[in-house]
Amino acid sequence: MSRRSGLLAGLLLVAVWVLAGAGIAGITLLTGVVGWLARRVLAGDVAVTGLGDRAVRRR
């Protein structure tokens, strides 16, 4: 199922690129990535609290 979803997403992105241009396709891609990440966070697959610890430089 994951391959089919990826294939469909890729085909839709190319269709948007062809019909609306590269700028709109980029916005579409960015929106999709943000939505995917939000879904992963809400499902508990990604711990947002752990991201802050990684950003702090340890000496």
FIKOLZA-1660 file (N, C-alpha, C; in steps of 0.1 Angstrom, whole numbers, plus 5000, padded with zeros to 4 digits):
% residues 59
   i   px   py   pz ch aa at
   1 5008 4988 5000  A  M  N
   1 5000 5000 5000  A  M CA
   1 5009 5013 5000  A  M  C
   2 5020 5012 5007  A  S  N
   2 5028 5024 5008  A  S CA
   2 5034 5028 4994  A  S  C
   3 5038 5018 4986  A  R  N
   3 5043 5021 4973  A  R CA
   3 5032 5027 4964  A  R  C
   4 5020 5022 4965  A  R  N
   4 5009 5028 4957  A  R CA
   4 5007 5043 4961  A  R  C
   5 5007 5045 4974  A  S  N
   5 5005 5059 4979  A  S CA
   5 5016 5068 4974  A  S  C
   6 5029 5063 4974  A  G  N
   6 5040 5071 4969  A  G CA
   6 5039 5074 4955  A  G  C
   7 5035 5063 4947  A  L  N
   7 5034 5065 4933  A  L CA
   7 5023 5075 4930  A  L  C
   8 5012 5074 4936  A  L  N
   8 5001 5083 4934  A  L CA
   8 5005 5098 4938  A  L  C
   9 5012 5099 4949  A  A  N
   9 5016 5113 4953  A  A CA
   9 5026 5118 4943  A  A  C
  10 5035 5110 4938  A  G  N
  10 5045 5115 4927  A  G CA
  10 5038 5119 4915  A  G  C
  11 5028 5111 4910  A  L  N
  11 5021 5114 4898  A  L CA
  11 5013 5127 4899  A  L  C
  12 5007 5128 4911  A  L  N
  12 4999 5141 4913  A  L CA
  12 5008 5153 4914  A  L  C
  13 5020 5152 4920  A  L  N
  13 5029 5163 4920  A  L CA
  13 5034 5167 4906  A  L  C
  14 5037 5157 4898  A  V  N
  14 5041 5160 4884  A  V CA
  14 5029 5166 4876  A  V  C
  15 5017 5162 4879  A  A  N
  15 5005 5167 4872  A  A CA
  15 5003 5182 4876  A  A  C
  16 5005 5185 4889  A  V  N
  16 5004 5199 4894  A  V CA
  16 5015 5207 4887  A  V  C
  17 5027 5202 4887  A  W  N
  17 5039 5209 4881  A  W CA
  17 5036 5212 4866  A  W  C
  18 5030 5203 4859  A  V  N
  18 5027 5205 4844  A  V CA
  18 5016 5215 4843  A  V  C
  19 5006 5214 4851  A  L  N
  19 4994 5222 4849  A  L CA
  19 4996 5236 4855  A  L  C
  20 5003 5238 4867  A  A  N
  20 5003 5250 4874  A  A CA
  20 5017 5257 4874  A  A  C
  21 5027 5249 4872  A  G  N
  21 5041 5255 4872  A  G CA
  21 5049 5249 4884  A  G  C
  22 5062 5252 4884  A  A  N
  22 5071 5247 4894  A  A CA
  22 5069 5254 4908  A  A  C
  23 5065 5266 4908  A  G  N
  23 5063 5273 4921  A  G CA
  23 5051 5267 4929  A  G  C
  24 5040 5265 4922  A  I  N
  24 5029 5258 4928  A  I CA
  24 5032 5244 4932  A  I  C
  25 5039 5237 4924  A  A  N
  25 5043 5223 4927  A  A CA
  25 5052 5223 4939  A  A  C
  26 5061 5233 4941  A  G  N
  26 5069 5233 4953  A  G CA
  26 5061 5236 4965  A  G  C
  27 5051 5245 4964  A  I  N
  27 5042 5248 4976  A  I CA
  27 5034 5235 4979  A  I  C
  28 5029 5228 4969  A  T  N
  28 5022 5216 4971  A  T CA
  28 5031 5205 4978  A  T  C
  29 5043 5204 4974  A  L  N
  29 5052 5194 4980  A  L CA
  29 5055 5198 4995  A  L  C
  30 5057 5211 4997  A  L  N
  30 5060 5215 5011  A  L CA
  30 5048 5213 5020  A  L  C
  31 5036 5216 5015  A  T  N
  31 5024 5213 5022  A  T CA
  31 5022 5198 5025  A  T  C
  32 5025 5190 5016  A  G  N
  32 5024 5176 5018  A  G CA
  32 5034 5171 5028  A  G  C
  33 5046 5176 5028  A  V  N
  33 5056 5172 5038  A  V CA
  33 5052 5176 5052  A  V  C
  34 5047 5188 5053  A  V  N
  34 5042 5193 5066  A  V CA
  34 5030 5185 5071  A  V  C
  35 5021 5181 5062  A  G  N
  35 5010 5173 5066  A  G CA
  35 5014 5159 5070  A  G  C
  36 5024 5153 5063  A  W  N
  36 5029 5140 5066  A  W CA
  36 5036 5140 5080  A  W  C
  37 5044 5151 5083  A  L  N
  37 5051 5152 5095  A  L CA
  37 5041 5154 5107  A  L  C
  38 5031 5162 5105  A  A  N
  38 5021 5164 5115  A  A CA
  38 5013 5151 5118  A  A  C
  39 5010 5143 5108  A  R  N
  39 5004 5130 5110  A  R CA
  39 5013 5121 5118  A  R  C
  40 5026 5121 5115  A  R  N
  40 5035 5112 5123  A  R CA
  40 5036 5117 5137  A  R  C
  41 5036 5130 5140  A  V  N
  41 5037 5135 5154  A  V CA
  41 5024 5131 5161  A  V  C
  42 5012 5133 5155  A  L  N
  42 5000 5130 5162  A  L CA
  42 4998 5115 5164  A  L  C
  43 5004 5107 5156  A  A  N
  43 5003 5092 5158  A  A CA
  43 5013 5088 5168  A  A  C
  44 5022 5096 5172  A  G  N
  44 5032 5093 5182  A  G CA
  44 5045 5086 5177  A  G  C
  45 5046 5087 5164  A  D  N
  45 5058 5081 5157  A  D CA
  45 5070 5090 5159  A  D  C
  46 5068 5103 5161  A  V  N
  46 5079 5112 5162  A  V CA
  46 5077 5120 5175  A  V  C
  47 5088 5120 5183  A  A  N
  47 5087 5127 5196  A  A CA
  47 5092 5141 5194  A  A  C
  48 5084 5151 5195  A  V  N
  48 5088 5165 5192  A  V CA
  48 5098 5170 5203  A  V  C
  49 5096 5165 5215  A  T  N
  49 5105 5169 5226  A  T CA
  49 5119 5164 5224  A  T  C
  50 5121 5153 5217  A  G  N
  50 5135 5148 5214  A  G CA
  50 5142 5157 5204  A  G  C
  51 5135 5164 5195  A  L  N
  51 5141 5173 5185  A  L CA
  51 5148 5184 5191  A  L  C
  52 5143 5190 5202  A  G  N
  52 5150 5201 5209  A  G CA
  52 5163 5197 5215  A  G  C
  53 5164 5185 5220  A  D  N
  53 5176 5180 5226  A  D CA
  53 5187 5178 5216  A  D  C
  54 5183 5174 5204  A  R  N
  54 5193 5173 5193  A  R CA
  54 5198 5186 5188  A  R  C
  55 5190 5197 5189  A  A  N
  55 5195 5210 5184  A  A CA
  55 5205 5216 5193  A  A  C
  56 5205 5212 5206  A  V  N
  56 5214 5218 5216  A  V CA
  56 5228 5212 5214  A  V  C
  57 5238 5221 5212  A  R  N
  57 5252 5216 5210  A  R CA
  57 5257 5213 5224  A  R  C
  58 5263 5201 5225  A  R  N
  58 5269 5196 5237  A  R CA
  58 5284 5198 5236  A  R  C
  59 5290 5203 5247  A  R  N
  59 5304 5205 5247  A  R CA
  59 5311 5196 5257  A  R  C
% end
